[in-house]
Amino acid sequence: MTLTPQWLDELRARITLSTLIGRTVKITRAGREYKACCPFHNEKTPSFTINDEKGFYHCFGCSAHGDAIRWMTDQRGLSFMDAVKELAAEAGMDVPAPDPRAAKKAEEQASLRDVVQGAADWFAQQLESTNGAPARDYLARRGISDATRRAFAFGLAPDSRSALKEALKKFPTAMLVESGMLIAVDDKEPYDRFRGRLMIPIRDARGRVIAFGGRILGDGEPKYLNSPDTPLFDKGRTLFNLDKASPASRQTNRVIVVEGYMDVIALAEAGIADAVAPLGTALTENQLGMLWRMVPVPLLCFDGDNAGQKAAMRAATRALPLLRPGFSLAFATLPAGQDPDDLVRAKGAAGFAAILDEAQPLVERLWAHEVAAGPLTTPEERAALKTRLLAHADAIQDADVRHHYREAFRERLDALFARPRAERGGRVPWAPQASRGGGRRFAPDPRLQPPADETRSIGKTGIAAPLAAALLGGLLRYPQAIARNEEALIRLAVPDSADAELLRAILDSAAAQEGLDTEGLLAILEPMKVYNRATTLLRADGMHFSFNRRLEGEEVEAAREIALRDLDEYIGVLVTQPEIRARLAEATADYMRTMDDEGHARQQKLRAMDEELTRRLAALSDSSQS
């Protein structure tokens, strides 16, 4: 597809800009132009002008400026091509045809949109029917008004394996399967995916239905079920409520990220329209990019329980490599045991706003998490804190931002360890410099300066592919090991993108549902692209670890305990060794500069630790064959 400048100029010429903007903003004529209060920032005196003759808008208050296409991308949150297509349809222009393969794909997607929109309409009819009374009662008990119910187009999937299939029989069965509305298993007759569930349409940035979330009515698992990935729907590239939150965020200059779509809907009921939610997974790089296109610092508001705080840290570590000047995250924590619905019911929108006002910058959240991770009474524990913090800083790719994070962590370490000693006085053997008062004071460690390139390259290399394969196979066979090693697994660098995606999917699945066994984990992974890799690893031969073997014989339970113990130790080695090697590279660089005995001793100690970890890996592999 080629959009020439001439074609784009013709498109702009056919659009009356004041009419386009006037659909969502109150405008008044002022001579040959129009004026309005700027939709991009709060103001009482109009400084936003629209010039139809020249085809642009401009705000003299915040400098917002653009044409019809820019209006659609900035105010509506559409992509460039979506904006062009929508304006072209209004102007009666044909968008230049793409190549035949892309055209065929677009045609197939349009057909699938008819399927999911037909499903959405039918689900809505079921909710409004007499059969939908229990579901409507449930929504009323949740405090969801009729207006909010209709705004989000709630629906009902009857508890039937064939009701939707029959209702949409005008569409080929293959399309119903491809759209995610039916499940096809081997040679069995396809059946309805959503049964006995309250249905919530998931829309793209243009407001078109692309998938569904279903909340179980009554008992059953899983509590929430989303559509699988389809040609229309990629959950890692979709944010629930983006179509409504994007224009709302232009007014508030913020976007709030909550854990689930029911949280978004509860906030909308309270009048808070600028909230979005990921769809059953941790925030992805793509979703973070979507958020940063809306505001520079999105607000992540997760539950105060353990699961919510783990989700916050997963988002923090996922964001670190992507940080750039001016773009970050902030974290608001709800009281323990409360979700946004509980809070707005008890304290209203003002109570929720008070929580947002207390949001922590990303650097503070990382610091607080690591300081609370364990005691800090010994030199080794304090060194471990420093190592963890520097690992976070080193994950940042932008050199300037990385430098400032290292400086921020150094200042906090100085303050944390220096203040008690200054107050206490007396000899502190691990503080090398004497204070004026005769005691000892903390001296900033020179190794807190930015690491050498060698150190950073080791951190980025990650673990070898065979070791990653053995780890993933072990986690799939023993999912109970995931929860107790979650913090370590989040820190693990897996170079292969497919294996890294599988590890993220495993962590997200275990976080969303406790007590998973192998079968349950595979059931969650089945709709995902990583499923084939997971089954391949479970069948793989040649991985010589106890946790990769299929257990047989009379002593299965004892063998399981050994395998789980070995898997725990294996994870510890995989996480620790890259950190030790990074510190070894740093120590070697220091020693090459100073050539002093202390530097040499530190270098040899770290080398011995690395060699011991390598021996431990070999022993774990050998023990599985004994």
N, C-alpha and C positions, 0 to 999 in steps of 0.2 A: 504494500500500500504506500503510495507516494502522495503526500499532501503538499502541493506546491504553494509558494507564497501567494500566487495569484488566486488559487482556489480559496485559501484562508481569508484573503482580503474580501473576496466575494461573499463569503459566509458572514464576516463581520458587517459588511454593508447591508445585508438583508435583515439583520437583527436590530430592532430599535432598543437601544440599551436602557433607556428610561423605563420602557414597558417591562423589560426583563427584571430590572432591579425593583421596580414598583410592585411586583408580585409579593415580595417579602418585606419591603421597607416602605414606610410612609414617606412619599416625596412631594415636594411643592415646586411649582414653576417659579423661576427667578430670572426674568428676561428671556434670553435664548437658552438658558440652562435650567437645570433642576437642582434643588438643594434637599438635604436630609441630614438627620443626625447619623453620624457614622456607624455602620453596623459592625465595624472592626474594633471600636473602642467605645467606652461609655462617655457620653457628653450630653450636655443640655442645650447648647447652642449649635445649630447646624453648621458644620464645616466641611461636609461631604458634598461634592458637586458632580453632576452628570452632564456630559456634553454629547448630545446625540450626533451633532454635525461632525465632530472629530472622532466620535466613537470610543471615548474613554471616560472613566470616573477618576476622581482624585480627592483625597482628604487632606486638608491643610492642617489638621491636628496630628494625625499619626502617619501621614505620608503614604497611606494605602493608595495604590494606583494600578489601573489595568483596563483591559477591554472586556468584551463579553465572555471570551473563553477564560480569561483570568478570573472573572467573577464566578464562573461555574466551578473552577478548581479551588479557589480560595474560600468562597462563601459556602458553596455546597459540598466541598470536600471530594469532588469527582477527580478521576484521573484525566489527563489531557485528552485521550482518545474518547473516553466516555462523555466528556464535555462537548467535544466536536460532534459526536454522533447525535447527542440530544439537541444541540443547536441546529444541526443540519436537518433533522427531522422537522423542527419547527419552521425552518426557512424553506422547506420543500426542495432541498438539495440532496443529491445522491453522493454519499461518501465514496471516493474512488475505491474500486474493488481491489481486495488483496489478491495474493496469488491463489490458485485453485484449491490448494490444500487448506490454507487458512480460511478460505470462504466456506469450504465444506465443514470445517470444524465449527465455525460461527453458526452455520445452519443447524448443526447438530445441537449446539448449546441452546439455540433459540427454541428448538423442539423440546428439549429437556425443561426449559423454563415454563413451557406450556404445561408440562406434566406436574411440576412442583406447585405452580400456581393453581392448577386444578385441584391438587391435593389440599392446598391451603383453603380454598373455597369450600371444599367438601367438609374438611375438619370443622370450619367455622359454622357450617350449617348443622353439624351434629351437636355442637355445643349449645346452639340456640334451640334445639329441638327438646321435646319432653325427656328424651333419654339423657340430655345433658344437665338435668337439674342437679344431680349430686356434684358434678364438677363445678357448676356455677356456685353451689353452696360452699364448696371448698375455697373458691376464690374469694367469696364474700368473707369467710372466716379469716382469710389471709389479709383482709383489709384492702383488696383490689376492687376498685369501683368499676361500674359498667363502662364508664368513659375510658378508663385505662385498659380494660379488657379489650375493648374494640380498637383502641389506638394500636395495641400490640397484636391485634388479630388472633387472639387465643382461639384454639379449637379443641376438638375432642376426637381421639382415635378410639373407636369402640373395641371392646375386648373380643376381637374376632380375627381369625387368620386370613380371611378372604374378603372382608367388607370393603376395604379400599380398592382392592384389586377389581372387584365387581363394579364399584362406582366409577373407576377410570378405565373400563374395558375398551373404550374407544382408542386407547393408546396401546401399542404393541407391548407384550409382556417384557420383551428385551429392554424397552425404554424405561419401563417401570423399575426394572432391576438396576439399570445403569444410573437412574436418578436417585437410587437409594431407598425407594419406597417399598420395594419387595426384596426379600432375601431368597437367593437361589443357592441351594446346597446340593452338590453332586447332581444326581439324576432325579432328585425329588421335585415335586411341584412347587414353584415359588410361592411364598406366602408373605403376608403383611409384616413389615418390620416393626411398626408401632402398633401396640395393642394395649388397651386399657390405660391410656396415658393422656394427660393434659398436654396439648400440642402448642408450641410457640414457634412461629416462623422465624427463621434466621435470614436476614436480608443483606444484600451487598450495599456498597456505598451509594448506589442509585436508588435504593429502596426496593429492589426486586427480590422476590423470594428465591433463595437458592438451596435451602436446607431446612431442617427442623430440629428442635430440641423437645424431648418428651419427658414429662415428669410423671412417675408412676402414681396411680390413684389406688390407694390401699397398700397392702404389703407386697413386697417383691423386690428383686434386684435386677439390674442396677436401678438406683433411685432416679437417676437422670440418664437418658440415652439420646445421643446426638446422631444425626445422619452420618454415614461413612463419607470418606472423601470421594468426590465425583468430579466429572468435567466442569461442573458449576461451582463446587464447594471444596475448598482446601482449608481445613480448620486452622492451620498454622498461619494462614494469610487472611483470616477473617476475624473481625471483632463484632460481637453482638451489639446492636443499637448504634453502629457507626453512622448510619444514615440520618438518625435523629440527633445524635450527640455532636456531630461535626458542625452543623450550623449553630447549635446552642453554644458550643465552645467559643464561637466568634464573639458572642456577647459577654461571656464570663472570663475569657482568656485563660481557661483551664480545661482539663479533661481528667475525669476521675476513673480509675480502673478498679473494679471490684471483682470478687471471685466468680460469681455466676450470674446467669440472666435473671433469676428471681431477685437478686440484689439490685440489679439495674431497674427492674420493674418497681420494686418497693421505693426506690429513690424517685423514680418518675411520679409515682403516686403522691410523694411528698413535695413535688414541684421542682425536683432537681433533675434537669434534663440532659446534663452533659456527662453522663456516666456510660462506660462501656465495660465489656467483660470478655476475656478469652473463653474458649469453648472446650472446657474439660482438660486443658493442657496448660503447662507453664507458658509464660509469654515467650514468643519466638522473636528472632531477629527481625523478621518481616513485620510482626505486630508492633514492635518497638519503633520501627521506621514509620509506620502509619501514625503512631501517636506523636512522634516528633514532628511530623508534617503539620500537626494541628497546633501544638504548643511546645515550647522548648523544654519544659519540666513537667511532665505528667505526674499526677498524684496517684500513687498506688495505695489503696485502702483495703487491707486484708484483715481477717478476723484475728482477734488477740490470742486464740488458742495455738497449740503447738503446730498444727497443720498449716494454719494461716501464716505463722511466722516463717515456717520452712518455705512456703510459697513465696514470701517476700524475699528471702535470701536467694532462692532460685532465680527470681527476676533480677536481683541485684547483680549476681555473678554473670547472668546472661548479658546484661547491659554493659558490663565493664569494657569489653573489647571495642564496643561501638561508641563510647563516649567521645565527644569532641567539644571544643570550646563553646560554652553557652548552652549545651544540651546535656541534660542529666535526668535524674528521677528524684522524687521525694516520696516519703513513706509515712502514711498516717495509720496508727494502730488503734483498732477498736477495743473497748474493754473486753476482758476475758469472758468468753461465753456469750458474747453478743455479736450478731451480724447486723448489717445496715438496716434490715427490716425491724429488728428489735429496737435499735437506737432511735430511728425516726418515729416509731410508734410511741416510745417513752418520752422523747425530748424534742421531737419535730425536726424540721429542717435546720433550725438554729443550733440544736444540739449536735447535729452531724457537722455543721459548718465549724463548730468549735473544735471538733476532732481534727478537721482538715487544717485549721489554723495552727495546730501543734505538730504538723508534719515535719519529719526530719529530712535533711538533705542526705543523699546517698552516702557521702563520706561518713556522716554521723551514724547511719544505720550499720555500716560495715564495722566501724569502731566499736559500737555498743555490742554487736553480736559477738565479736571476737573476744572482747574483754570479759563477757559473761560466759564464755565457753568453758572456763575452768579456772582453778586457783592460780594465783600469781605470786606465790610465796617463795619459790626457789629460783635460782638463776636459770635453770633449764626451762621452767614454765614461762618465765619472762622472755627467754629467747624464742620459745615456740610461738608466743604471741607476736613477737616481731616478725618471725618468719611468715606467719599466716597473713599479717597485714601487708607485708611486702609482696607476697604472692598475689594479693588482690591488685595492688598498684601495678605490678608488672604485667598483668593481664590487659592493661589499657594500651591500645595501639598508638594513640595520639601522644607524641613525645611531650608536649607542653602539659597536657592534662595529667599524664603519668608523673611528671616531675612534681606538680603541685600536690598530687595525692601522697607521694612519698614525703614531701615536706610537711603536709598536714599530719600524717601518721607519726613522723619524727617529733613534731611539736607535742603531740598528745602523749607519746611515750615519755618524753622528757618531763612533762608535767605530772604524769601518773606516778613515775618512780622517783622523781626528784623531790616533790613536796613532802612526802612522809619522812624522808631522810633529813631534809633541812629542818623540819620541826623537831625530829627526834634527836639529832646530833649524835656524837659518838662515832666509833669506827664501824664502817660498813665495808666488809672485805671485798665486795664485788663492785665498789665504786672506786675507780683508780686514782682520782685526783683529790688532793687535800683542800678543805675549805678554810676560809679565814678563821673560823671559830675553832679550829683544831680538829674538827670531825672530818668526815668524808662526804663528798657530794657526787651525784651522778654525772657522768660525762657522756654526752651524745656519742654513740658508736659511729666511727667514721665509715663503717660499712653500710650505713643508711644512705650514703650517697647513691645516685643512680647506678645500677649494676652495669657491668661491661656487656658488650654485645653478645659475647659467648654465653653469659648467664641467661640472657633473654632467649637466645636460640634454643638452649636446652629446654627451657620452660615451654616453648612452642612445639618442640618435637613430639612430646608426649610418649606414650608407651608403644612398644612394638606391636604390629598387627596380630601375630600369633598369641601374644599375651592378652590383648584386648578380646580376641575371639574366645579364649579360654574363660576369661572373666564373664563375658556375656552368656556363654553356655552355662556357666555355674549359676548365675543369677536367674536364668530361665528355669533351671532345674530346682533351684532352692530360693524361691522368691522371699521366704522369711528372712533371708540375710539382707534384703534391701533396706528395710526400715532401720535396722541397727547400725548400718554402715552408710546411711544416706548422706551425711555431711561429707564423708570422705569421697563418696562416689561423685558428688557434685563438683568437687575440686579436680577430679581426674581429667586429664587431657587425652582424648582419643583422636589420633590424626585422621583416620579414615572417616570420611563424612557419613557413609552409610552406617558404620558401626556407631558413630557418635549419635546419629539420629535414633538408632535402636536403643542406645543407653538412655537417651532423653525420654523416649516413649516408655521404657520400663520404669524409670523413676516417676514419671507423671502418672502412670497407671497405678503404681503401688501407693502413691500419695493420695490418689482419688478414692481408693478402695482398700481397706485393710484386710488382712487375713487371706490374701490371694494364694492359691496353689498354682502349679504349672498350667493346669487346664484352664483355670480362670484367667490367668495372665494372657495365655494365648487367645482366649476368646475376646479379650479387649483389643489385642493387637491385630486380630484377624482382618478388620477393614482397612488397616494401615498398609502403607508401602513396605514397611519393615517386616511384615509377617513372614515372607518367604525366607529372608535372612535368618529370622528367629528359628524357624523349623529346620533350616539347614544346619545351624549350629547345634541344635539338639540331637541331630542325627550324626554329627561329624565324628569321625574316628581320628585317632592319632593325637588327641590332646591328653597328655599324660598327667592329669591331675585327678585326685579322688572325686572332686565335685563335678567332673565331666563324664563320669562313668554311669552307665545304667546299672542299678543295684539289683542283684539277684541272690538267691540262697536264703539260708535260715537266719543269718545275722544281719538282716537289712537295717534294723533300727540302730545297731551299733555302728554300722558303716555310715549311716546318715549323719550321726553325731560327729564322726571323724571328718566327713566331707564338709559339714558346716563349719567345724573348727578350722579346717584348712582354708576354706573360702574366706573366712574372716581375716585370717593371717595374710592370705594372698592379697586381699584388698589393701590391707595396711602397708604391705611392701610396695605395691604398685603406686600408692599415693605418696609414700615417704621417699622412695628412691629418687624421683625427679627433683624433689625439693632438696635432698641431700646433695645431689649432683650440681644443682644450681649454686648451693652454698659452697661446694668444693671449687667450682669454677671461679667464684668470687674470691675465695680464700687464696687460690692459686694466683689470681691477678694481683691481689694485695701483696702476696709474698714476693712476686717478681718485681714489685716496685720497691719493697723495703729490704728484702733479704735478711730479715731478723729472725731470731730463734722462735719467738712467740708465734709469728706468722707461719713458720715451718711446722711447728707443733700442731697448730690448728689445721693446717692443710693435711697433715698425716692422720690426724684423728678422723677427719671427715672422709678421707680415702678409706680408712679401715672400716668405717660405718658403711660405706658404699659396697665394699667387698663382702661384708657380712650379710647385707641384704641380698646380694647376688647369690651367695651360698645358700641363703634361706629359700630363695626361689628354686634353686636346683634341688634342695632337699624336699620341698613340697612336691615337685614333679616326680622325684624318685620314690617318695612315700606312697604315691598312688599306684605304683606298680609292685609294691612289696606284698 
